[in-house]
Amino acid sequence: MKIKPKITPIYQTSVFKFDDLTELELYFGEPSSRYLYSRNGNPNSDELADKVNEWEQGAGAVATGSGMAAILAALMACCQAGDHVLCASDIYGGSSSLLNQELSRLGITVTYVPFEHLYELSPFVQPTTRLLLCETISNPLLRVADLQRLAQECHQHSLKLVVDNTFASPVITRPLALGADLVLHSVTKYLAGHSDVTAGVVVAADPALAARLRQIGVLYGLTLSPMESWLAVRGLKTLRLRMREHSANALAIAEFLQQQPAVRAVYYPGLAAHPQHELARAQGTGQYGGMLSILLADDTEVVNRFIRACQRFPFAPSLAGVDSSLSYPLGTSHRYLTSEQQAELGITVGLVRLSVGIEPVEELLADLQAALQSL
Ligand SMILES: *Cc1c(COP(=O)(O)O)cnc(C)c1O
């Protein structure tokens, strides 16, 4: 019987067999020709890495156990003890905690660059500076970085540009094509898309950097498991369709919320009033993604009433699933910043972040309308 599955099966195995020593030598002669041990590589994690590598038009990628593992791999591929990195101030809370609390212990120092200074890095660069870490669309205020300009600025200072493309996804922006050196994702979010996988991926523009990533994945033990890889690959197949619906729904919701008196501000790159709207349009593909933030009254009671009243947006501190949700940056992702840092970033008591799913938009609008009326 010849079994020819249409879909790659889940190779739920930690190790692979060899017929004899000759086969073992063939493996070491050309490791990409077969498999040895799943931490070193597995058909499912390789399939995920290859698929994202294609999406991002890279020279090689590695799938990791989480988005955080992807950030760690990207930073370790470029830095050693004594090095210094630049990081955009508007950054995922986990990224800044990793830099502040863990990489600092390894002798890697960090300087945060405010959004408005990102294109003039001279005052921040030191002789040991290796890279700039930033996000295509930032969390939670949805600020959009001009990646082409950033890549030029970084390369002028011989820095690598490392882009966390989680909020945009490659459907909206492909950072490597704009000059970035590494692009990474929390696959947990849009790439897998169904809130049922924790995973990450890093893609390199350059084959040597891709090989470094692979070694770091193997030696730090960051490799993603076969089952999670398989789920993420399945999610990826609908990425293009999902992003279209996420984006259309979020735009309709942003336009609706803009008109509501209880909503003091709406942060969404698709709105003409967004400070980087033109850039978002030019750099994107006419889609702006499913993430938006709103500013309610800076009053915990008002925020609590809103959270309790939202039926279609459960409070679940993650994002980018097909089912909508909401989160509260001050109490979750940005909890561990100092109050000055929170204030500087505009993360106040009234800020609520919505992750708009792919449900029928009229149901989401009705739900938000009812929640706002109950305030
Ligand atoms: C969630 C997230 C991460 C971390 O990813 P995990 O999969 O949770 O480890 C990194 N960057 C951004 C922008 C995220 O939203």
PDBQT file of the ligand as one rigid body, heavy atoms in Angstrom, charges set to zero:
ROOT
HETATM    1  C1  LIG A 401       2.555  38.384  21.631  1.00  0.00    +0.000 C 
HETATM    2  C2  LIG A 401       3.668  39.168  21.083  1.00  0.00    +0.000 A 
HETATM    3  C3  LIG A 401       4.992  38.764  21.245  1.00  0.00    +0.000 A 
HETATM    4  C4  LIG A 401       5.364  37.543  22.080  1.00  0.00    +0.000 C 
HETATM    5  O1  LIG A 401       4.899  36.380  21.483  1.00  0.00    +0.000 OA
HETATM    6  P1  LIG A 401       4.576  35.030  22.325  1.00  0.00    +0.000 P 
HETATM    7  O2  LIG A 401       4.119  34.095  21.260  1.00  0.00    +0.000 OA
HETATM    8  O3  LIG A 401       3.533  35.390  23.325  1.00  0.00    +0.000 OA
HETATM    9  O4  LIG A 401       5.824  34.614  22.982  1.00  0.00    +0.000 OA
HETATM   10  C5  LIG A 401       5.984  39.519  20.660  1.00  0.00    +0.000 A 
HETATM   11  N1  LIG A 401       5.704  40.628  19.948  1.00  0.00    +0.000 NA
HETATM   12  C6  LIG A 401       4.445  41.064  19.791  1.00  0.00    +0.000 A 
HETATM   13  C7  LIG A 401       4.200  42.301  18.996  1.00  0.00    +0.000 C 
HETATM   14  C8  LIG A 401       3.380  40.350  20.342  1.00  0.00    +0.000 A 
HETATM   15  O5  LIG A 401       2.144  40.789  20.189  1.00  0.00    +0.000 OA
ENDROOT
TORSDOF 0
